[in-house]
Amino acid sequence: MGIKIRKGDTVAVIAGDDKGTMDHPRLGRVLSVDEEKHRVVVEKVNMVKRHTKARRQGMKSGIIEKEAPLHISNVMLYDPKAKRGPRVRIQTRPDGTRERVSVTSGESLPKGE
């Protein structure tokens, strides 16, 4: 079974420290997907601080804040029309192309990138 979340999709965080509430889910855009490790990096979610040392001249040292990966089970694809994270199914069109369809609304979900 393939991963239905792609780079550029809008997702809602449903578990972990960065999850929101049902009324106000924590949303973010997927920056990268690692299919082998089942991890996604979501923009401005799960921020960690990395202490870096200047390795060469001209490089700055200090504390850098960046996104850490989340397990793919902790995020859910977000449907802006339904204003929630629905389950997703893959549907094949008559011309042979495949698209992601929201189970709740029955409408096609927009592509990320």
N, C-alpha and C positions, 0 to 999 in steps of 0.2 A: 504494500500500500504506500503510495507516494505522499509526500508532504504537500499540503494544499496552500501553504503560506509561501509567498515569494517576496523577493526584494522590492521595496517600494509600496507594499501593502500597508494599510492602516490596521493596526491590531489593538485589542483591549487586553490589558494585563488582568488575569483572573485569579492569580495565586501569588503569594510571596509578599515581601515587604512593600512593594510598589503597587499593589493592587488598589483599585479605587472601591467605590460602592456600586450598588446596582443602579442607583440614580445617576451617579457621576463616575463612570469608569475611567481608569487611567489609560489614555490613548497615546499612541506613538506610531511613527513610520518605521518599517523594518529597513535597517541599513545593510544587513547581511544575513545569510542563512547557511548554516553548516549542516548538511544533510546526514553526514556520517555520525556526528556527535549529537544530532537532534537539538541543536542550539540556534537561537536567533539573537541578533543584537538589535535593540529597539532604541530609537532616538530619544534621548533625555529620560531614559528609564534605567534603573539599576546602576546608578552612577557610583564609581569607585575612585579613590584618590591614589595616584601613583607617584611616589617620590622618585625623581630622576636626578641623576648626576650628569654634569656636563662631560661628555666623552671626548669632545674635540674643541678646539678654539672656535669661538663664535656661537657655540651651542649653549642654550640657557639651561640652567638647573632650576629645580623647584618642584612644586606639587602640581601635577597635571590631573584634571578630572576628566574621566572618560567613561563610556558605557561598557559594562561587562555583559557577557552573554547570559541569556535566560534559557531554561529548558523550554522546548517547543510546547510542552503540555501546559505551561503556565500562561500562554497567550492564546487568544481566540481572534479569528478574523472578524473585523468590525463592518457591519452593514450600515451605512449612513442613512438609508431610507427607513430601516426598521429601528434605528437608534439603539442597536444592541448587537451582540455577537451571536449570530445564528450558526447552526450547523451547516456544513457545506457539502454539496454533492457535485460530482462531475457529470455533466450531461453532454452527449454528442449531438451536434446539429446535423441536419440532413446533408450538408455539404462536406461532412467528415471532420470539421474542426470541433475541438472540445472546449467547454467553458465551465467556469465555476458558477453554481447556482445556489442561492440562499434557500434553505428548506422552508423557512417561515414565510418569506414573501414570494418565493418562486421566481424572483427576478435575478438576472445575471449580475454578478459582482464585478466592479470595475477592476481592470488590470493595474498592477503596480507600475512597474517600469518595463 
